[in-house]
Amino acid sequence: MKVIETRLPGVVVIEPKVFGDSRGFFYESYNADAYREVGIDRIFVQSNVSRSSHGVLRGLHYQWPRPQGKLVSVLEGEVYDVAVDIRRGSPTFGQWAAAVLSADNHRHFWIPEGFAHGFCVLSESAIFSYQCTEVYLPAHDAGVLWNDAELAIDWPLSVPLLSDKDRKAKALAEIDPERLPVYAP
Ligand SMILES: Cc1cn([C@H]2C[C@H](O)[C@@H](COP(=O)(O)OP(=O)(O)O[C@H]3O[C@H](C)C(=O)[C@H](O)[C@H]3O)O2)c(=O)[nH]c1=O
């Protein structure tokens, strides 16, 4: 597998080795030993799948306390996926990194604990599959406004389809710092 660094230390794109033959293809979507060798040594305790139509944007979400690290990929379609560093005290606080993930490129995006995460759908529809390092805790679920002007995320969509929750999210600067993850190098 190939690891591609992003401008955010710790946030990486992973391209699995794909074995193609006359039947189709096979790839390991996760392998604890291979991931440990590249510095991602985690136990995943929850897996999620969501399907979204073209133009849907889910995010920016995070969980605090008990933050979730996420290994995300796309099984059908194509998305623009974004991770935002919202860890108090981080040298890259407020910075973001993006990757285009698709069923064709098989790319996975590793988003460590303490980052906000979101994606928008570029294809007709997309099936999004991801593993988390912490279980979902509704009381700890939180969000940052997708089009926060200070973050200036370069979303490829200007008028996405959002949930009410996402539409009402606060900009990062408006969030009580106590509700934000803490940078722990
Ligand atoms: C995330 C989650 C949700 N739910 C329930 C709660 C709601 O009744 C329903 C939809 O939840 P929500 O609108 O928060 O789903 P998404 O907008 O896809 O949220 C996810 O999308 C962004 C991109 C993420 O990174 C997070 O994993 C997650 O926040 O599923 C659960 O039962 N378990 C879960 O782990």
The ligand as an SDF file (V2000), in Angstrom:
LIG
                    3D

 35 37  0  0  0  0  0  0  0  0999 V2000
  -22.8260    8.9940   13.1570 C   0  0  0  0  0  0  0  0  0  0  0  0
  -23.8990    8.1120   13.7000 C   0  0  0  0  0  0  0  0  0  0  0  0
  -25.2400    8.4200   13.5750 C   0  0  0  0  0  0  0  0  0  0  0  0
  -26.1910    7.5920   14.0810 N   0  0  0  0  0  0  0  0  0  0  0  0
  -27.5950    7.9540   13.8850 C   0  0  0  0  0  0  0  0  0  0  0  0
  -27.9900    9.3180   14.4520 C   0  0  0  0  0  0  0  0  0  0  0  0
  -29.0360    9.8160   13.4840 C   0  0  0  0  0  0  0  0  0  0  0  0
  -30.3170    9.3720   13.8940 O   0  0  0  0  0  0  0  0  0  0  0  0
  -28.6820    9.1480   12.1530 C   0  0  0  0  0  0  0  0  0  0  0  0
  -27.9740   10.0730   11.1900 C   0  0  0  0  0  0  0  0  0  0  0  0
  -26.9230   10.6820   11.9010 O   0  0  0  0  0  0  0  0  0  0  0  0
  -26.1170   11.8890   11.2500 P   0  0  0  0  0  0  0  0  0  0  0  0
  -27.0750   12.8060   10.5480 O   0  0  0  0  0  0  0  0  0  0  0  0
  -25.2140   12.4670   12.3140 O   0  0  0  0  0  0  0  0  0  0  0  0
  -25.2500   11.1160   10.1610 O   0  0  0  0  0  0  0  0  0  0  0  0
  -24.0900   11.7840    9.2990 P   0  0  0  0  0  0  0  0  0  0  0  0
  -24.4530   13.1680    8.8820 O   0  0  0  0  0  0  0  0  0  0  0  0
  -23.7410   10.7770    8.2730 O   0  0  0  0  0  0  0  0  0  0  0  0
  -22.8930   11.8980   10.3340 O   0  0  0  0  0  0  0  0  0  0  0  0
  -21.6310   11.2890   10.0750 C   0  0  0  0  0  0  0  0  0  0  0  0
  -21.0620   11.9780    9.0000 O   0  0  0  0  0  0  0  0  0  0  0  0
  -19.8110   12.6060    9.1730 C   0  0  0  0  0  0  0  0  0  0  0  0
  -19.1920   12.7840    7.8150 C   0  0  0  0  0  0  0  0  0  0  0  0
  -18.9000   11.9290   10.1010 C   0  0  0  0  0  0  0  0  0  0  0  0
  -17.6780   11.9860    9.9800 O   0  0  0  0  0  0  0  0  0  0  0  0
  -19.4540   11.2290   11.2640 C   0  0  0  0  0  0  0  0  0  0  0  0
  -19.0570    9.8730   11.2420 O   0  0  0  0  0  0  0  0  0  0  0  0
  -20.9040   11.2880   11.3820 C   0  0  0  0  0  0  0  0  0  0  0  0
  -21.1770   12.4770   12.1000 O   0  0  0  0  0  0  0  0  0  0  0  0
  -27.8140    8.0520   12.4830 O   0  0  0  0  0  0  0  0  0  0  0  0
  -25.8690    6.4270   14.7440 C   0  0  0  0  0  0  0  0  0  0  0  0
  -26.7510    5.6930   15.2130 O   0  0  0  0  0  0  0  0  0  0  0  0
  -24.5470    6.1030   14.8940 N   0  0  0  0  0  0  0  0  0  0  0  0
  -23.5520    6.8950   14.3960 C   0  0  0  0  0  0  0  0  0  0  0  0
  -22.3650    6.5430   14.5480 O   0  0  0  0  0  0  0  0  0  0  0  0
  1  2  1  0
  2  3  2  0
  2 34  1  0
  3  4  1  0
  4  5  1  0
  4 31  1  0
  5  6  1  0
  5 30  1  0
  6  7  1  0
  7  8  1  0
  7  9  1  0
  9 10  1  0
  9 30  1  0
 10 11  1  0
 11 12  1  0
 12 13  2  0
 12 14  1  0
 12 15  1  0
 15 16  1  0
 16 17  2  0
 16 18  1  0
 16 19  1  0
 19 20  1  0
 20 21  1  0
 20 28  1  0
 21 22  1  0
 22 23  1  0
 22 24  1  0
 24 25  2  0
 24 26  1  0
 26 27  1  0
 26 28  1  0
 28 29  1  0
 31 32  2  0
 31 33  1  0
 33 34  1  0
 34 35  2  0
M  END
$$$$
